[in-house]
Amino acid sequence: MNAMFDIRPVVAAAGLGFEARIAQGPGVKVVYGQSREQYRKYLHAHAESGASGLISIGVAGGLSPELRPGDVVVASSVMTAGRMSQTCRDWSRSILNVVPDAYHRPVFASDSTITSVLEKKALWNATGAAAVDMESGLTAEIAAQYGLPFAVLRVVLDPAHRAIPPSALAGARDDGETDPWAVVKALAMRPGDLPGLLRLAGDTRKASQALLRSRQALGPFLGLFAPQTAALTLHEKSAPKPTAEPRLAT
């Protein structure tokens, strides 16, 4: 069989369940969750079993003051506390061609959630990164280890001038899903969080809609291959129904 008809899937790395459900599609396998140990394990497993590339996809916190909820960032590089990783130039250009309003800027990968305005300002001043997330650094590391192309598409959720209310974090589960009752209980203890939660809900809608539009524009294999090649691949060899895996448990 011609090699072009046997293309391995792209592995999409997300943090949250709703991001994974948007990202999945033809030619894509999705890994998501908040347990970093399990996350690393499954990314390694997919890279070892065969992948065309790795992409970090989902929402992010804004660091650049110019970015607003729903703005798309296609990373030019990924910075962590100890290293900088360049993204795949051709793949990033392919994404930018179909998401023309996206910003092509560095992103910062944090090991912990960045929630306060002061933290965001400090990161912006120290790094110049446009946005921050918790998945891109690990994804870049594993892509480099296996010699795979790597890209990042992140949509701003909380802008630089807005903090995440503590009550919102109470609902975060290791499997990447949200426990609404935990949020309600936390809000009962912190009623002053309500205005921030309402703003966050509105920002989440904007970010989710922008992420969905971007995903639809990218098509099969999340933009790694030319549209004609992707179409031929799917026609010649039916891809298995994609699943978002794993729903990481504690």
C-alpha positions, 0 to 999 in steps of 0.5 A, spaced: 500 500 500 502 506 498 505 510 504 500 516 503 494 511 504 497 509 511 498 515 515 498 514 523 493 519 527 495 525 530 495 525 538 491 531 541 493 533 548 487 537 552 486 538 559 479 538 560 473 533 557 470 539 553 476 540 549 477 533 548 470 532 545 471 538 540 478 536 538 476 529 536 475 527 529 477 523 523 485 521 524 485 524 531 486 520 538 485 524 544 488 524 551 486 528 556 485 529 564 489 533 570 493 527 573 500 529 570 503 522 571 497 518 567 497 524 562 505 522 561 504 515 561 498 515 555 502 520 551 508 516 551 504 510 549 500 513 543 507 516 541 510 509 541 504 505 538 505 510 532 503 517 531 504 522 525 504 528 530 502 531 537 498 537 538 496 541 544 489 544 543 484 547 548 483 553 552 489 557 556 489 563 560 491 570 557 498 573 559 498 578 553 494 584 555 491 585 548 488 578 548 481 577 549 476 571 551 476 567 544 482 569 541 486 564 538 494 563 539 498 558 535 504 557 538 511 559 535 514 556 541 513 553 548 517 556 554 517 552 561 521 554 567 527 550 564 527 550 556 524 552 550 521 548 544 520 550 537 513 548 534 513 545 527 513 551 522 510 547 517 504 545 521 503 552 524 503 555 518 498 550 515 493 552 522 494 559 521 492 559 513 485 556 516 485 560 522 487 567 519 485 571 525 490 567 530 496 570 533 502 567 532 506 568 539 510 564 544 506 560 550 508 558 557 507 551 559 506 551 567 506 546 572 500 549 576 494 553 575 495 560 574 489 564 577 491 571 579 492 577 575 499 578 579 501 571 577 499 573 569 503 580 569 509 577 572 509 571 567 508 576 562 513 581 564 518 575 565 517 571 558 513 575 553 509 569 552 502 570 550 498 565 554 499 560 559 497 552 559 499 546 563 499 541 557 503 544 552 510 543 555 509 535 557 507 535 549 513 538 547 517 534 551 514 527 548 514 530 541 521 531 541 523 525 545 520 521 539 522 526 533 515 527 532 512 534 529 509 538 534 504 544 534 499 548 539 493 551 538 490 554 544 484 559 545 484 564 551 479 563 556 481 568 562 484 574 559 490 577 563 486 582 567 481 577 570 482 572 575 479 565 576 475 565 582 477 560 587 470 556 587 471 555 579 477 551 581 473 547 586 470 543 581 476 540 577 477 533 577 483 529 575 479 526 569 478 532 566 471 533 567 467 538 572 463 537 578 458 542 579 456 540 586 463 542 588 462 548 585 456 550 588 458 548 595 465 552 594 460 558 592 456 557 598 462 558 602 465 564 598 459 568 595 463 573 593 465 569 587 459 569 584 460 575 579 467 572 577 463 565 576 458 569 571 464 572 567 467 566 567 461 562 564 461 567 559 468 567 557 468 559 557 462 560 552 466 565 547 472 560 548 468 554 546 465 557 540 472 559 538 475 552 539 470 549 535 470 554 529 478 552 529 477 545 530 472 545 524 476 549 520 482 544 521 479 538 518 482 531 519 489 530 522 488 537 525 491 540 519 498 536 519 497 534 512 494 538 506 487 537 505 487 533 499 492 528 502 487 527 508 481 526 504 485 521 500 487 517 506 480 517 509 477 514 503 482 509 502 483 506 509 477 508 514 479 510 520 477 507 527 471 511 530 475 516 535 475 516 542 477 521 547 482 517 552 483 516 557 478 519 562 483 519 567 481 517 574 484 518 580 
